[in-house]
Amino acid sequence: MIKLAKREEQIMQVFWDLNKAFIRDIIPLLPDPKPHYNSVATIVKILEEKGFLNHETAGNMHCFFPVISREEYQQFALKDIVSDYFDNSYPRMLAFFAKEQKLTEKDLDEIVNIIKKGKV
C-alpha cells in the first residue's frame, strides 16, 4: 500500500462514507474549493490504478466503490507515522499526543478503557 496525496485522501474519505458513488455525487461533498469534474475524474482513475477503488458499469457511467477499507488505510498510515516520527514506538507517540493535546487524567483513563475493551 502507498500513502495517498491530500486530495486523494479527501476523495477516499467520501467514498468510504458513501460506499458507492458516481463522480458527480462526490464533488459536492469535497472541501472547498471544489475541484473541477475532470480533476476528480483523473484522481479517481489514479486511485483505481493504485488499487484503492474499483468500479461497476451502469449504462455508460462508472459507479466507484472502495477496495481498501478506511480501517486498512488507517492502520497503514498510523504505522507510517509511528515509524517516521516516533522510532516505531507507540508509547512515544501516545505520550506526544497526551502532552501536545494536554489530555486530562479522565481522558487518559478513557483511552485505557477503550484499549482494554478493544473498541476504537
N, C-alpha and C positions, 0 to 999 in steps of 0.2 A: 504494500500500500504506500502511496505517496501523499505528502502534505498538499493540501489544497490552497490555492490562492484565495485572497479575501472574497472576491466576487463569486468564485466557485463555491466557497463555503456558504455564502449567503443564499445562493441558489439551491444548494443541497438542503439547507435548513428548511426552505419552503417545501421541497419535495418530501422531506421527512415528515413535515407537518401534514401534508395533503395525501401522501402515499402514492397518488397517481395524478398526473395533470398534463394538460397541454401547455405549451409555452405561453400562450396568451393568458392562461389562468394564473401563472406565477408572477408575471410582471407587476401587477398591482400590489402584490404582497412583498415586493423587494423594497429596501430602504431608498429614500431619496438621495440623490437624484436618480429617477427611474432610468434604467438603460433602455436603449432602443431595442425593438424586437429582434433585429438582425444580430445585435451584440449578444443577446441572451441565447439566441439560437446557436450561435457559434460556441458559446461556453457550454451549452447543453451537449453539443456534439463532442466537445473535448471531454466532458465528464463521462460520456458514453464510451469514448475511446479509452479512457483511463479505468473503465470498469466500475464506475460508481452508479451509472444509470443504464437502463435498457428501455426498450420501447415496444409497444404493440401498435399495429397499424389499424387505424379507424378511418375507413374511407381513404381519402388522400392525405390524412394527417397522422401524426405520431403522438401517441399518449405515452409519456415517460413515467417510469417508476424507479425507485431506488433499488439497487442490487446490494449495496453495503448499508447496513443499518447505522443509525445515529450512534448507538452504543458501541459498535465495532470501531467507528471512526473516533469516538471519544477515547476509547482505550488506546488506540494508536497515537492520537495527538498528545495524550497525557504522558505516555511513555517517552515520546519525543521531548517534551518539555522537561520531564524529570531527568532524562539523560543529558540534555544540553545545558540545563541551568542549575541542577541540583546534584550533580555527580551520582546519578542513579539512586538517590536517597529520598524515599518518600517521607521519612521523618523530617528531613531538612526542608522539604517542600511544605509540609504541613506547618512546621514551625515558622517558616517565612510568611505564609498566609495568616497564621494566627497573629503574628506580630504586626504585619502590614495592615490587616483589617481590624486590628485592635479588638479581637474576639474576647468576649467575656467568659467567665468560668461557666456560665449557663450554656453559652454557645459550644464550648469545648465538650461539656457533658452531653449535649445533644449529638454532637459528632460521634462521640464514643458509643452512644446508644444506637445510632444508625449503623455504625460499623458492626456492633455486636449482633444486631438483628439481621444484618446482611441486606439492608434496604438502602438503596441510593436513589 
